């Protein structure tokens, strides 16, 4: 296979915004990320896949920001500071930061370790690479000649119902080619008033779309180790505002559960931030909680926005949009449903790459969904105690908790 990633900007915008904040705030922090295959029973890997993955990782050392890309960022994205853009011009991917292998069950294991500001740019690109290789080398009996038409119809449906949406599909796309075709279909089927952009910076540049994105869980997770676990949300909001002021005002709320976030989301932060992002749990419960919280602190919910981004499809977007009418503004970040859906008997990879430790301190993501809980088992238990969250359900499988005596002891209390 030829190199899959050929541009530094073939990435989600939030990776660059987070990188800029890390450089300013925590330039010496060391982190480790780990890969999780959430569907190991149905998605297996092989040696041919592993060999190609290592080759693609090595290719990354040749990627750099071009002069035209630099000028586009400088002219089109006002919140990127001159010193950061100069850094990005000289940034190089270091393949030695990434270790890949297969375990005895042919499941993929990946560890990324190094300076936080350096390693953060591996996450999305690496998942896009993994997905494309998998559907080229492992599951390669699929076909779909209607990608453009299906995307066009989705765009028409969302636009006709006045759903404001963006493409969030880089990380789990079937291929870069399919991703581009999907965006072409959405542009034809939708309109400028509803298709608000794409998270992929390269496609935004090439296709005249707005780059969309703000921040990620890793920023809050890192701060939980570097500054405070109990007040990680509070410090994260403060540090984000220190870096970006009133720009990029959508904040993730579920790193340690919505209730933990709302404890720190006082009127100052609620006024400062344009809105929040829903990424796990029950969307209706979350919506009602946010509306109620805004009202309790004297803010009109209709002046604020929720970005919905968890496992969305057209019907779900329309349902949520109708529910939010005359209550709160709603917008949608649609990922896998756009870029890796509709391939008969060939489901998308359900995978994540998440921070595992920062400065050798384990970090966790509790989420609002049990299936998205991630981290070292003992660290999960500490975080749940700190935030008074529901104990682990021993009947459910938790991402990041390995089988074995310690996990069994933890799950049994």
DRENDO-1510 file (C-alpha; in Angstrom, 1 decimal, always signed):
<recs>
REC; n; res; u; v; w
REC; 1; UNK; +0.0; +0.0; +0.0 .
REC; 2; UNK; +1.0; +3.6; -0.7 .
REC; 3; UNK; +1.2; +6.0; +2.3 .
REC; 4; UNK; -2.3; +6.5; +3.6 .
REC; 5; UNK; -1.5; +9.8; +5.4 .
REC; 6; UNK; +0.1; +12.3; +3.0 .
REC; 7; UNK; -0.7; +15.6; +4.8 .
REC; 8; UNK; -0.2; +16.7; +8.3 .
REC; 9; UNK; -3.6; +18.4; +8.1 .
REC; 10; UNK; -5.4; +15.1; +7.5 .
REC; 11; UNK; -6.4; +15.2; +11.1 .
REC; 12; UNK; -9.2; +16.5; +13.3 .
REC; 13; UNK; -8.9; +20.2; +14.2 .
REC; 14; UNK; -9.1; +19.5; +17.9 .
REC; 15; UNK; -5.7; +17.7; +17.8 .
REC; 16; UNK; -4.0; +20.9; +16.8 .
REC; 17; UNK; -6.0; +23.1; +19.3 .
REC; 18; UNK; -5.1; +20.7; +22.1 .
REC; 19; UNK; -1.5; +20.6; +21.0 .
REC; 20; UNK; -1.2; +24.4; +21.1 .
REC; 21; UNK; -2.6; +24.4; +24.6 .
REC; 22; UNK; -0.2; +21.7; +25.8 .
REC; 23; UNK; +2.8; +23.5; +24.4 .
REC; 24; UNK; +1.8; +26.6; +26.3 .
REC; 25; UNK; +0.8; +25.0; +29.5 .
REC; 26; UNK; +2.6; +21.7; +30.0 .
REC; 27; UNK; +5.6; +21.5; +27.6 .
REC; 28; UNK; +7.4; +18.9; +29.8 .
REC; 29; UNK; +4.6; +16.5; +30.5 .
REC; 30; UNK; +5.2; +12.8; +29.5 .
REC; 31; UNK; +2.2; +10.7; +28.6 .
REC; 32; UNK; +1.2; +7.2; +27.4 .
REC; 33; UNK; -1.7; +6.3; +25.2 .
REC; 34; UNK; -3.1; +2.9; +24.7 .
REC; 35; UNK; -5.3; +1.4; +21.9 .
REC; 36; UNK; -8.5; -0.5; +22.7 .
REC; 37; UNK; -10.4; -2.7; +20.3 .
REC; 38; UNK; -13.9; -2.6; +21.7 .
REC; 39; UNK; -15.1; -5.5; +19.6 .
REC; 40; UNK; -12.3; -8.1; +19.9 .
REC; 41; UNK; -14.8; -11.0; +19.3 .
REC; 42; UNK; -15.7; -9.8; +15.8 .
REC; 43; UNK; -12.6; -7.9; +14.7 .
REC; 44; UNK; -9.3; -9.9; +14.6 .
REC; 45; UNK; -6.0; -8.8; +13.1 .
REC; 46; UNK; -3.2; -10.7; +11.5 .
REC; 47; UNK; +0.5; -10.5; +10.7 .
REC; 48; UNK; +0.0; -9.1; +7.3 .
REC; 49; UNK; -2.0; -6.3; +8.9 .
REC; 50; UNK; +0.7; -5.7; +11.5 .
REC; 51; UNK; +3.5; -5.5; +8.9 .
REC; 52; UNK; +1.6; -2.9; +6.9 .
REC; 53; UNK; +0.7; -0.9; +10.0 .
REC; 54; UNK; +4.4; -0.6; +11.0 .
REC; 55; UNK; +5.2; +0.4; +7.4 .
REC; 56; UNK; +2.6; +3.2; +7.5 .
REC; 57; UNK; +3.8; +4.4; +10.9 .
REC; 58; UNK; +7.3; +4.6; +9.5 .
REC; 59; UNK; +6.0; +6.6; +6.5 .
REC; 60; UNK; +4.7; +9.2; +9.0 .
REC; 61; UNK; +8.3; +10.5; +9.6 .
REC; 62; UNK; +8.2; +11.9; +6.1 .
REC; 63; UNK; +5.1; +14.1; +6.7 .
REC; 64; UNK; +5.6; +17.8; +7.3 .
REC; 65; UNK; +3.5; +21.0; +7.1 .
REC; 66; UNK; +3.8; +22.5; +3.6 .
REC; 67; UNK; +4.1; +26.2; +2.9 .
REC; 68; UNK; +0.7; +26.4; +1.4 .
REC; 69; UNK; -0.9; +24.6; +4.4 .
REC; 70; UNK; +1.0; +26.9; +6.8 .
REC; 71; UNK; -0.3; +30.0; +5.0 .
REC; 72; UNK; -3.9; +28.6; +5.0 .
REC; 73; UNK; -3.7; +28.0; +8.7 .
REC; 74; UNK; -2.3; +31.5; +9.3 .
REC; 75; UNK; -4.9; +33.2; +7.2 .
REC; 76; UNK; -8.0; +31.1; +8.0 .
REC; 77; UNK; -7.7; +30.1; +11.7 .
REC; 78; UNK; -7.3; +33.2; +13.9 .
REC; 79; UNK; -6.8; +31.3; +17.2 .
REC; 80; UNK; -3.6; +29.7; +16.1 .
REC; 81; UNK; -0.8; +31.8; +17.4 .
REC; 82; UNK; +2.3; +32.7; +15.4 .
REC; 83; UNK; +4.7; +30.8; +17.7 .
REC; 84; UNK; +2.5; +27.6; +17.4 .
REC; 85; UNK; +2.4; +27.8; +13.6 .
REC; 86; UNK; +6.2; +28.1; +13.6 .
REC; 87; UNK; +6.4; +25.0; +15.8 .
REC; 88; UNK; +4.1; +23.1; +13.5 .
REC; 89; UNK; +6.3; +24.0; +10.5 .
REC; 90; UNK; +9.1; +22.2; +12.1 .
REC; 91; UNK; +7.2; +19.3; +13.7 .
REC; 92; UNK; +8.1; +15.8; +12.7 .
REC; 93; UNK; +6.4; +12.5; +13.6 .
REC; 94; UNK; +8.7; +10.1; +15.6 .
REC; 95; UNK; +7.8; +6.5; +14.8 .
REC; 96; UNK; +9.8; +5.4; +17.8 .
REC; 97; UNK; +7.1; +6.8; +20.0 .
REC; 98; UNK; +4.7; +4.1; +18.8 .
REC; 99; UNK; +5.0; +0.4; +19.7 .
REC; 100; UNK; +2.6; -2.1; +18.0 .
REC; 101; UNK; +2.1; -5.9; +18.4 .
REC; 102; UNK; -0.4; -8.7; +18.3 .
REC; 103; UNK; -1.3; -10.7; +21.4 .
REC; 104; UNK; -2.0; -14.4; +21.5 .
REC; 105; UNK; -5.6; -13.8; +20.6 .
REC; 106; UNK; -4.6; -11.8; +17.5 .
REC; 107; UNK; -5.8; -8.6; +19.0 .
REC; 108; UNK; -3.9; -5.4; +18.3 .
REC; 109; UNK; -1.9; -3.8; +21.1 .
REC; 110; UNK; -0.5; -0.3; +20.7 .
REC; 111; UNK; +1.3; +2.0; +23.1 .
REC; 112; UNK; +2.3; +5.6; +22.3 .
REC; 113; UNK; +4.7; +7.2; +24.8 .
REC; 114; UNK; +6.6; +10.5; +24.9 .
REC; 115; UNK; +6.2; +14.2; +25.4 .
REC; 116; UNK; +2.6; +15.1; +25.4 .
REC; 117; UNK; +2.8; +17.8; +22.9 .
REC; 118; UNK; +4.6; +15.5; +20.5 .
REC; 119; UNK; +2.6; +12.3; +20.9 .
REC; 120; UNK; -0.9; +13.9; +20.8 .
REC; 121; UNK; -0.9; +14.1; +17.0 .
REC; 122; UNK; -0.7; +10.3; +16.6 .
REC; 123; UNK; -4.2; +9.4; +17.9 .
REC; 124; UNK; -6.6; +10.3; +15.0 .
REC; 125; UNK; -4.2; +9.6; +12.2 .
REC; 126; UNK; -3.3; +6.2; +13.6 .
REC; 127; UNK; -6.9; +5.1; +13.9 .
REC; 128; UNK; -7.6; +6.2; +10.3 .
REC; 129; UNK; -4.5; +4.2; +9.2 .
REC; 130; UNK; -5.7; +1.1; +11.3 .
REC; 131; UNK; -9.1; +1.3; +9.7 .
REC; 132; UNK; -8.0; +1.6; +6.2 .
REC; 133; UNK; -5.5; -1.2; +6.5 .
REC; 134; UNK; -8.0; -3.5; +8.2 .
REC; 135; UNK; -10.5; -3.1; +5.4 .
REC; 136; UNK; -7.8; -3.6; +2.8 .
REC; 137; UNK; -5.9; -6.5; +4.3 .
REC; 138; UNK; -8.3; -8.3; +6.7 .
REC; 139; UNK; -12.0; -7.6; +5.9 .
REC; 140; UNK; -11.7; -7.0; +2.2 .
REC; 141; UNK; -14.8; -8.7; +0.7 .
REC; 142; UNK; -17.0; -5.7; +1.1 .
REC; 143; UNK; -18.2; -3.4; -1.6 .
REC; 144; UNK; -20.4; -0.3; -1.9 .
REC; 145; UNK; -20.8; +1.6; -5.1 .
REC; 146; UNK; -23.4; +4.0; -3.7 .
REC; 147; UNK; -21.3; +5.9; -1.2 .
REC; 148; UNK; -21.8; +9.3; -2.9 .
REC; 149; UNK; -25.6; +8.8; -3.4 .
REC; 150; UNK; -26.1; +7.6; +0.1 .
REC; 151; UNK; -24.2; +10.6; +1.5 .
REC; 152; UNK; -26.2; +12.9; -0.7 .
REC; 153; UNK; -29.5; +11.5; +0.6 .
REC; 154; UNK; -28.2; +11.8; +4.2 .
REC; 155; UNK; -27.3; +15.5; +3.5 .
REC; 156; UNK; -30.8; +16.1; +2.0 .
REC; 157; UNK; -32.5; +14.5; +5.0 .
REC; 158; UNK; -30.6; +16.5; +7.6 .
REC; 159; UNK; -30.9; +19.8; +5.6 .
REC; 160; UNK; -34.7; +19.4; +5.0 .
REC; 161; UNK; -35.2; +19.0; +8.8 .
REC; 162; UNK; -32.9; +22.0; +9.6 .
REC; 163; UNK; -30.3; +19.9; +11.5 .
REC; 164; UNK; -27.0; +21.8; +11.7 .
REC; 165; UNK; -24.3; +19.2; +11.4 .
REC; 166; UNK; -20.6; +18.5; +10.7 .
REC; 167; UNK; -18.5; +15.6; +9.5 .
REC; 168; UNK; -16.6; +14.0; +12.5 .
REC; 169; UNK; -15.6; +10.8; +10.6 .
REC; 170; UNK; -11.8; +10.9; +10.2 .
REC; 171; UNK; -10.9; +8.4; +12.9 .
REC; 172; UNK; -13.0; +5.5; +11.9 .
REC; 173; UNK; -13.3; +6.1; +8.1 .
REC; 174; UNK; -13.2; +3.1; +5.8 .
REC; 175; UNK; -10.7; +4.9; +3.7 .
REC; 176; UNK; -9.5; +8.4; +2.8 .
REC; 177; UNK; -11.1; +8.0; -0.7 .
REC; 178; UNK; -14.5; +7.1; +0.8 .
REC; 179; UNK; -14.2; +10.0; +3.3 .
REC; 180; UNK; -13.7; +12.4; +0.4 .
REC; 181; UNK; -16.6; +10.9; -1.6 .
REC; 182; UNK; -18.9; +11.2; +1.5 .
REC; 183; UNK; -18.1; +14.9; +1.8 .
REC; 184; UNK; -18.8; +15.5; -1.8 .
REC; 185; UNK; -22.2; +13.8; -1.4 .
REC; 186; UNK; -23.0; +15.8; +1.7 .
REC; 187; UNK; -22.1; +19.1; +0.0 .
REC; 188; UNK; -24.4; +18.3; -2.9 .
REC; 189; UNK; -27.3; +17.0; -0.8 .
REC; 190; UNK; -27.1; +19.6; +1.9 .
REC; 191; UNK; -26.7; +23.3; +2.0 .
REC; 192; UNK; -24.5; +25.9; +3.6 .
REC; 193; UNK; -27.1; +26.7; +6.3 .
REC; 194; UNK; -27.0; +23.2; +7.8 .
REC; 195; UNK; -23.6; +21.5; +6.7 .
REC; 196; UNK; -21.4; +23.7; +8.9 .
REC; 197; UNK; -18.1; +22.0; +8.2 .
REC; 198; UNK; -15.8; +19.0; +8.8 .
REC; 199; UNK; -13.4; +18.2; +11.7 .
REC; 200; UNK; -10.8; +17.2; +9.1 .
REC; 201; UNK; -8.6; +20.1; +8.5 .
REC; 202; UNK; -7.2; +18.9; +5.1 .
REC; 203; UNK; -10.6; +18.3; +3.6 .
REC; 204; UNK; -11.7; +21.7; +5.0 .
REC; 205; UNK; -8.8; +23.3; +3.1 .
REC; 206; UNK; -9.4; +21.3; -0.1 .
REC; 207; UNK; -13.2; +21.5; -0.3 .
REC; 208; UNK; -13.9; +25.0; +1.0 .
REC; 209; UNK; -15.5; +23.8; +4.2 .
REC; 210; UNK; -15.1; +25.2; +7.7 .
REC; 211; UNK; -12.8; +23.3; +10.0 .
REC; 212; UNK; -14.8; +22.3; +13.1 .
REC; 213; UNK; -13.5; +21.2; +16.6 .
REC; 214; UNK; -12.5; +22.4; +20.0 .
REC; 215; UNK; -11.0; +20.0; +22.6 .
REC; 216; UNK; -10.9; +16.3; +23.7 .
REC; 217; UNK; -11.1; +14.2; +26.8 .
REC; 218; UNK; -7.3; +13.9; +26.9 .
REC; 219; UNK; -6.9; +17.5; +27.9 .
REC; 220; UNK; -9.0; +17.0; +31.0 .
REC; 221; UNK; -7.5; +13.6; +31.7 .
REC; 222; UNK; -4.0; +15.0; +31.6 .
REC; 223; UNK; -4.9; +17.9; +33.9 .
REC; 224; UNK; -6.4; +15.4; +36.4 .
REC; 225; UNK; -2.9; +14.1; +36.9 .
REC; 226; UNK; -1.0; +17.4; +36.6 .
REC; 227; UNK; -3.2; +19.7; +38.6 .
REC; 228; UNK; -6.1; +18.0; +40.4 .
REC; 229; UNK; -8.4; +15.0; +40.0 .
REC; 230; UNK; -11.3; +16.4; +42.0 .
REC; 231; UNK; -11.2; +19.8; +40.2 .
REC; 232; UNK; -10.0; +18.6; +36.8 .
REC; 233; UNK; -13.0; +20.0; +35.0 .
REC; 234; UNK; -12.6; +23.4; +36.8 .
REC; 235; UNK; -8.9; +23.7; +36.1 .
REC; 236; UNK; -9.4; +22.5; +32.5 .
REC; 237; UNK; -12.0; +25.1; +31.8 .
REC; 238; UNK; -9.8; +27.8; +33.4 .
REC; 239; UNK; -6.7; +26.7; +31.5 .
REC; 240; UNK; -8.6; +26.4; +28.2 .
REC; 241; UNK; -9.8; +30.0; +28.6 .
REC; 242; UNK; -6.3; +31.1; +29.5 .
REC; 243; UNK; -5.1; +29.8; +26.1 .
REC; 244; UNK; -8.1; +30.7; +23.9 .
REC; 245; UNK; -10.1; +33.3; +25.7 .
REC; 246; UNK; -13.6; +33.4; +24.3 .
REC; 247; UNK; -12.7; +31.3; +21.3 .
REC; 248; UNK; -13.4; +27.5; +21.0 .
REC; 249; UNK; -16.1; +27.7; +23.6 .
REC; 250; UNK; -17.6; +24.2; +23.5 .
REC; 251; UNK; -16.6; +22.1; +26.5 .
REC; 252; UNK; -16.7; +18.3; +26.9 .
REC; 253; UNK; -18.7; +17.3; +30.0 .
REC; 254; UNK; -18.5; +13.6; +30.4 .
REC; 255; UNK; -14.8; +12.8; +31.3 .
REC; 256; UNK; -15.9; +12.1; +34.9 .
REC; 257; UNK; -19.6; +12.1; +34.3 .
REC; 258; UNK; -22.0; +15.0; +33.8 .
REC; 259; UNK; -22.8; +15.4; +37.5 .
REC; 260; UNK; -19.1; +15.9; +38.3 .
REC; 261; UNK; -18.9; +18.5; +35.5 .
REC; 262; UNK; -21.9; +20.4; +36.6 .
REC; 263; UNK; -20.5; +20.8; +40.1 .
REC; 264; UNK; -17.7; +22.9; +38.6 .
REC; 265; UNK; -19.8; +24.6; +35.8 .
REC; 266; UNK; -20.7; +27.7; +37.7 .
REC; 267; UNK; -22.1; +30.9; +36.2 .
REC; 268; UNK; -18.7; +32.3; +35.2 .
REC; 269; UNK; -17.8; +29.3; +33.1 .
REC; 270; UNK; -21.4; +28.9; +31.8 .
REC; 271; UNK; -21.3; +32.5; +30.6 .
REC; 272; UNK; -17.8; +32.1; +29.2 .
REC; 273; UNK; -18.4; +28.9; +27.2 .
REC; 274; UNK; -20.8; +28.9; +24.2 .
REC; 275; UNK; -22.0; +25.5; +25.1 .
REC; 276; UNK; -21.1; +21.9; +25.8 .
REC; 277; UNK; -20.7; +18.6; +24.0 .
REC; 278; UNK; -22.6; +15.4; +24.7 .
REC; 279; UNK; -20.6; +12.3; +24.0 .
REC; 280; UNK; -22.0; +9.5; +26.1 .
REC; 281; UNK; -25.1; +8.4; +28.1 .
REC; 282; UNK; -28.7; +9.2; +27.5 .
REC; 283; UNK; -29.1; +12.3; +25.3 .
REC; 284; UNK; -32.5; +13.2; +26.7 .
REC; 285; UNK; -31.4; +13.1; +30.3 .
REC; 286; UNK; -28.3; +15.1; +29.4 .
REC; 287; UNK; -30.3; +17.7; +27.5 .
REC; 288; UNK; -32.8; +18.1; +30.4 .
REC; 289; UNK; -29.9; +18.4; +32.9 .
REC; 290; UNK; -28.1; +21.1; +30.9 .
REC; 291; UNK; -31.3; +23.1; +30.4 .
REC; 292; UNK; -32.2; +22.9; +34.1 .
REC; 293; UNK; -28.6; +23.8; +35.1 .
REC; 294; UNK; -28.6; +26.9; +32.9 .
REC; 295; UNK; -32.0; +28.0; +34.3 .
REC; 296; UNK; -30.9; +27.5; +37.9 .
REC; 297; UNK; -27.9; +29.8; +37.5 .
REC; 298; UNK; -29.9; +32.4; +35.6 .
REC; 299; UNK; -28.9; +31.8; +32.0 .
REC; 300; UNK; -31.3; +31.5; +29.1 .
REC; 301; UNK; -30.7; +28.0; +27.7 .
REC; 302; UNK; -31.7; +29.3; +24.2 .
REC; 303; UNK; -28.5; +31.4; +24.3 .
REC; 304; UNK; -26.4; +28.2; +24.6 .
REC; 305; UNK; -25.7; +25.2; +22.5 .
REC; 306; UNK; -25.2; +21.4; +22.9 .
REC; 307; UNK; -23.1; +19.6; +20.3 .
REC; 308; UNK; -24.2; +16.0; +20.1 .
REC; 309; UNK; -21.6; +13.5; +18.9 .
REC; 310; UNK; -22.2; +10.0; +20.2 .
REC; 311; UNK; -23.2; +7.2; +17.7 .
REC; 312; UNK; -25.4; +9.5; +15.7 .
REC; 313; UNK; -27.5; +8.7; +12.6 .
REC; 314; UNK; -30.0; +10.7; +10.6 .
REC; 315; UNK; -33.0; +9.6; +12.6 .
REC; 316; UNK; -31.3; +10.3; +15.9 .
REC; 317; UNK; -30.2; +13.7; +14.8 .
REC; 318; UNK; -33.7; +14.6; +13.7 .
REC; 319; UNK; -35.2; +13.3; +16.9 .
REC; 320; UNK; -32.8; +15.2; +19.1 .
REC; 321; UNK; -33.2; +18.4; +17.0 .
REC; 322; UNK; -37.0; +18.2; +17.4 .
REC; 323; UNK; -36.7; +17.7; +21.1 .
REC; 324; UNK; -34.4; +20.7; +21.5 .
REC; 325; UNK; -36.6; +23.2; +19.6 .
REC; 326; UNK; -37.4; +26.2; +21.7 .
REC; 327; UNK; -35.4; +24.8; +24.5 .
REC; 328; UNK; -31.7; +25.0; +23.6 .
REC; 329; UNK; -29.6; +25.2; +20.4 .
REC; 330; UNK; -28.5; +21.9; +19.0 .
REC; 331; UNK; -25.8; +20.9; +16.5 .
REC; 332; UNK; -24.5; +17.4; +15.5 .
REC; 333; UNK; -21.0; +15.9; +14.9 .
REC; 334; UNK; -21.6; +12.8; +12.9 .
REC; 335; UNK; -18.7; +10.4; +12.5 .
REC; 336; UNK; -18.8; +6.7; +11.6 .
REC; 337; UNK; -22.4; +6.9; +10.2 .
REC; 338; UNK; -21.0; +9.1; +7.5 .
REC; 339; UNK; -17.6; +7.6; +6.7 .
REC; 340; UNK; -17.9; +3.9; +7.5 .
REC; 341; UNK; -21.6; +2.8; +7.2 .
REC; 342; UNK; -23.6; +0.8; +4.8 .
REC; 343; UNK; -21.1; -1.9; +3.9 .
REC; 344; UNK; -23.1; -5.2; +4.1 .
REC; 345; UNK; -21.8; -7.7; +6.7 .
REC; 346; UNK; -18.7; -5.5; +7.3 .
REC; 347; UNK; -19.1; -3.3; +10.4 .
REC; 348; UNK; -16.8; -0.5; +11.2 .
REC; 349; UNK; -14.0; -1.1; +13.7 .
REC; 350; UNK; -15.1; +0.0; +17.2 .
REC; 351; UNK; -11.8; +1.3; +18.6 .
REC; 352; UNK; -10.3; +4.1; +20.6 .
REC; 353; UNK; -6.9; +5.4; +21.5 .
REC; 354; UNK; -7.0; +7.1; +24.9 .
REC; 355; UNK; -4.4; +8.5; +27.4 .
REC; 356; UNK; -3.5; +5.9; +30.0 .
REC; 357; UNK; -1.0; +7.9; +32.1 .
REC; 358; UNK; +0.5; +11.4; +32.5 .
REC; 359; UNK; +3.8; +11.8; +34.2 .
REC; 360; UNK; +3.4; +8.1; +35.2 .
REC; 361; UNK; +0.2; +8.8; +37.0 .
REC; 362; UNK; -2.7; +6.7; +35.8 .
REC; 363; UNK; -5.6; +8.7; +34.3 .
REC; 364; UNK; -9.2; +7.6; +33.6 .
REC; 365; UNK; -12.3; +8.4; +31.6 .
REC; 366; UNK; -15.5; +7.5; +33.5 .
REC; 367; UNK; -17.9; +8.7; +30.9 .
REC; 368; UNK; -21.7; +8.4; +31.2 .
REC; 369; UNK; -21.8; +5.1; +29.5 .
REC; 370; UNK; -20.4; +1.9; +31.2 .
REC; 371; UNK; -18.9; +0.6; +28.0 .
REC; 372; UNK; -16.8; +3.7; +27.6 .
REC; 373; UNK; -15.1; +3.6; +31.0 .
REC; 374; UNK; -11.4; +3.4; +30.5 .
REC; 375; UNK; -8.2; +3.3; +32.6 .
REC; 376; UNK; -6.3; +1.3; +35.2 .
REC; 377; UNK; -8.7; -0.5; +37.4 .
REC; 378; UNK; -7.4; +0.9; +40.7 .
REC; 379; UNK; -7.4; +4.4; +39.2 .
REC; 380; UNK; -11.0; +4.0; +38.1 .
REC; 381; UNK; -12.0; +3.0; +41.6 .
REC; 382; UNK; -10.3; +6.1; +43.0 .
REC; 383; UNK; -11.9; +8.4; +40.5 .
REC; 384; UNK; -15.3; +6.9; +41.2 .
REC; 385; UNK; -14.8; +7.4; +44.9 .
REC; 386; UNK; -13.7; +11.0; +44.4 .
REC; 387; UNK; -16.7; +11.8; +42.2 .
REC; 388; UNK; -19.2; +9.6; +44.0 .
REC; 389; UNK; -20.1; +7.8; +40.8 .
REC; 390; UNK; -22.0; +4.5; +40.5 .
REC; 391; UNK; -19.7; +1.5; +41.4 .
REC; 392; UNK; -18.6; -0.8; +38.6 .
REC; 393; UNK; -21.2; -3.3; +37.5 .
REC; 394; UNK; -19.5; -6.7; +37.6 .
REC; 395; UNK; -21.9; -8.0; +35.0 .
REC; 396; UNK; -20.6; -5.6; +32.4 .
REC; 397; UNK; -17.3; -5.4; +30.5 .
REC; 398; UNK; -15.3; -2.3; +31.0 .
REC; 399; UNK; -12.9; -1.0; +28.5 .
REC; 400; UNK; -9.3; -0.9; +29.9 .
REC; 401; UNK; -10.0; -3.4; +32.7 .
REC; 402; UNK; -8.0; -6.5; +32.0 .
REC; 403; UNK; -9.1; -10.0; +33.1 .
REC; 404; UNK; -7.3; -11.4; +36.1 .
REC; 405; UNK; -7.3; -11.5; +39.9 .
REC; 406; UNK; -7.1; -7.8; +40.5 .
REC; 407; UNK; -9.9; -7.0; +38.1 .
REC; 408; UNK; -12.0; -9.8; +39.6 .
REC; 409; UNK; -11.3; -8.4; +43.1 .
REC; 410; UNK; -12.2; -4.9; +42.0 .
REC; 411; UNK; -15.4; -5.9; +40.3 .
REC; 412; UNK; -16.5; -7.9; +43.3 .
REC; 413; UNK; -15.8; -5.0; +45.6 .
</recs>
